[in-house]
Amino acid sequence: MPENNSVHLTIDGRAITVPAGTLLIEACRAVNIEVPCFCYYPNLSVQAACRMCLVEIEKMPKLQTACTVPVAEGMVVRTDTPTVHKARKTTNEFLLTNHPLDCPVCDKGGECELQDMTLTYGTGTGRFDEPKRHRDEQQWSPVVFYDRPRCILCYRCVRVCGEGMDVWALGVGNRAILSTILPNAGDHLECEECGMCIDICPVGALTSGAYRYKTRPWEMKHVGAICTFCGDGCRTTLGVRNDRIIRGDNRDASGINGEFLCIKGRYGFDFTQHAERLKTPLARIDGELKPVSWAQALETVARRWRAIQQQGGRFGVIGSTRALNEESYQLQRLARQVLGTNNIDHHRSADLPTLYDALAGTSATGSAPPLAAAASLKTASAVLLVGGDPTYEHPLLAWNVRWGYRLSGTRLYVLHHREIKLRRQAHRMAVVAEGAEGAAVRYLAGQGGAVAARLSAVGPAEEKRYPQLPPPDPQPISGGLEEFKAELEKESNVVIIFGSELRGDDIRALVALGGRLAGQTRYIGLADHSNSHGAADMGLYPDLLPGYESVSDAAARGRFEALWGARLPAEAGLNQREMAEALDRGELAALYVVGANPLRLDPVNPANLRRSFLVVQDLFLTETAKEADIVLPALAAYEKTGTLTNTCGEVQATRRAAAWPGGKSDLEIIHALARLMGVDFGRPDPDRVFAEIRAHVKGYNVSVVQLAAGRSALAVPLNGAVPHRSAPHLIRSNHDTLFSDGTLGRYSHAINEVMEKRLLLPGQAR
Amino acid sequence: MAHPLEIRVVSKRFDDPSAATLKGYLASDGYKALEKALKMKPEAIIEEVKTSALRGRGGAGFPTGLKWSFIPRQSPKPKYVVCNADESEPGTCKDRLIMQFDPFSLLEGMAIAGIAIGAERGFIYVRGEYRYLIDILDRAIAEAYDAGYLGKKLRGTNFHFDLMTHTGAGAYECGEESALLESLEGKRGIPRIKPPFPATSGLYGCPTVINNVETLASVPHIILNGGEWFLKLGLPKAGGVKLTCLSGHVHNPGVYELPLGFPMRRLIEEIGGGVQGGALKAVVPGGSSTPLLNAEEALGVNLDFDSVAKLGSFLGSGGVVVVNDRTCMVKFAKRIIHFYRHESCGWCVPCREGTNWLELTLTRFHLGGGRSEDIDVMFDVAQSILGRTLCALGDAAAMPTISIIQKWRQEFEDHLAGRPCPYEREFAHA
């Protein structure tokens, strides 16, 4: 026997060495020998159901399923013999006996695994000459349709729903030839509507309500964009025809999310075509917003701004949590250089300056960055989650945490005021009173007294016996936070995820806690939107320049002044709430809102609002835009090229997928306004702006090759102490769920339809 | 009443109506074996069973002592004894009699198995259609608990054995041991991927012995009278006697306990009273899943595992079905495949789709819509199910079909010539 953990075997005459425990089918794949299969799916439990992967193994009398047999020392395998070919042919023929050959009208036609297998391994003609059993198509949810005759019962959907999503909405019903996939709720799905079942279906049995019968796969161009909803930064490969997005999926596993997408990434793109989308600039004429030309609108803005400048009026700027890094960067330049103000802010949902400030004081800045990429959750030995609810607010992170639990034995510690769904994967779950998370963290960090907590845990080891069954609910155990602390302190290399419940000094305590744990502790701060993290990094703060450098730091400011050839204000400006208060007092002469809806968070008396000059650029007429003097129609993220930074701090490139004729990108608008104000920002070329960001923003000197290749690069803007005026009350997460999303989700037909027809409200989904 | 050629061991109490009560059972040597086993070392019990050469009576014929010895002696997990009372093979009707007339022998056998492997809990998985037997078994279990033959501290010793019944829900597939375990755990009755085998990971992932009713009911007799005694009743490699279920076209159908190696000819002619309604055409030797024997083969074979295997068939569960020469073998094949199509669990493709294909084609063929190429297609379809499925149900469906097409191909040809079924026309008024 070999000494190390590798196994030597022969496949089709080729000697290969793979790690012990590798499944034979994976060993074959490792040397590019294709073994056809339907039911086998990497990282889901094995089924041995489709019988397509039968191979010959010496000394075994019967053909064996390559998907269930682990490699063994000296094993001799043949995948290319007449017996194997015959077995594949007949199995393929069996699969086609009841499969309707409606490929010409089937959504899957052209990208169907059964089609591919039949072409490669099947027979030219079928011998089955009996009637097929027809069953009418069923609609299980607004977005999930099931066509039983097409189903080949590979049970992938059942497993990805259960094992992958921990939703368990699908099951198998009846037996024998009447076997069928069915929703466990009977005739409809009670689930998170992620659409993974549709995505993973090898045939056209499960089809998407948002996509079905709209086009053929080869008629679309497929563009890798970054999802514009939550902060996880999933790549959604958009199928685009005639400049319109028709489908979102990530079947090619091209992003940090692999093939995972939630309802928003998969279906939410249709807000871009909503009837209420702004098509032309609007100007308030005689008290009403009326369409005007772009030239008219932009010139009006510049003229009014110049007048306000001459009168010494104060400006305010609110940036976007969805605009691209390049746009946010140029926006703060416009504010500081052109408008001469530090009154700039954004909707804050993660207290990143405090995190970086706290980390600066520790030794954590040593060898490896103290930030964790999303993928690191799949292999982490332990994860501590404080606050937030990744299942509904950060679906990719939840998917990765579950992945780690299932496949890497990750021990998850949850500290929360609610029994959130991830409790089912929790090694220890401590429930504290709402708002007590910070105090609990301080206790864990050895800085304060114990906090009352209800502790629960899933049973030891046994619970993972059946991957096919839902994990049991954790059972109450004694010990409270003391026991939680004792268990946590045994861990090393912990990834800590924290929600908006922790801010200000709580985060300092969290970093102190992380410093007490062995190995390297890494952090993920949960931020709401697709570029919330990027907005913070790009300096959309009244007291921070890009890269968390202080505006009052003469050296840092001097660098940017030299770069732009201009004087920048040195005094910290007003934050979002202070700007709203100033508006209310009539002390803010102009407010420029880019892709944000601040009046929803900080309402201002409309009568007072009229006294200032409000410019809003957005996709829709939001609450804020309705009060504006000038409304500029902007482009959605799917219509732009540039970079975004996800909640973990991973920078990724997104590409323009669709077009919107009436709109301009935020970058184009900002550049145009700057030029009209007499400052030339150059061509509105995202690549040029990103080059500047790479050169001048701390942490952003990432490899453009890596980004161009579709991978992510962790931006770590650790920069020593961050002299930031902490404002915990401004850390306000929307707590958007899978089915709601600030201003975009409400314009998505697919998400609205799902919401309207759901029997359970999101929080009730289990 | 016992036939003179029978040697009654498991069935010895079948004619005694009181044996189903504890009092009656104790009066006829009941629980003496358990008392003996309680004083034996567990290894010695397994050795005795090995000596008896008892082979599983459920169909596969796996040596019982060997199966028990696979159970790890030291296990951090609990161990279980499960009785497979899901008797559902067409042609088999023996276990029901044991449970009906001699339920305590099963209880005693399971307790002994528990002592032998170190299990403290057992389950009897009874097919749902045997509803009436559940009542009998539950009554017997209650009596045994009251008398200390079940429960904690068996007869005052340090052995514990708890036992309960569990009802199946009407699936043939749940007679397959791993599907049975799934069903017993409350899940869909679909077979598991093996390995691991139940001996290491069975019920709830714990070491488990699964035996047929007749196998377990034989155990008390083996312990009481010795393995040697049992062995000598039958053949060297297959000890003892076996319940044989004779049915079909014979004058005296019934369940007869015969020594292994008993000639089929004597079974049909002397015990069965000869073929009814015509001459012998075929015999199903061991339940509907076994390949059929033609008349010549059947009359020359002895009823033991190896002799039947030499003819390419199996002794199976002991369900002998006699078929006379007025039977249309196409229809016979159709009837068998109808059963398997209905009972396939549907999990894996060849069995689910193949049985459906075969039934549809056989039905059309029998009704007169056959084409000459159908015969080869059916043969190939059955061959393509064989050996390619997750459990043995696919084989069970394929084997009889293959044997019928091989041995009675002429009848298929006849159907092509004289449509519809020439046999039904000929014997319509017989």
Interface residues (C-beta under 8 A of the other chain):
Chain A: V46 Q47 A48 A49 C50 R51 M52 L54 P61 K62 L63 T68 K86 A87 T90 T91 F94 L95 T97 N98 R127 F128 D129 E130 P131 I152 L153 V172 N174 R175 A176 I177 L178 S179 R465 Y466 Q468 L469
Chain B: A171 E173 K187 R188 I193 Y204 G205 R341 H342 E343 S344 C345 G346 W347 C348 V349 P350 R352 E353 G354 T355 N356 W357 L360 T361 R364 E373 V377 D380 V381 S384 G387 R388 T389 L390
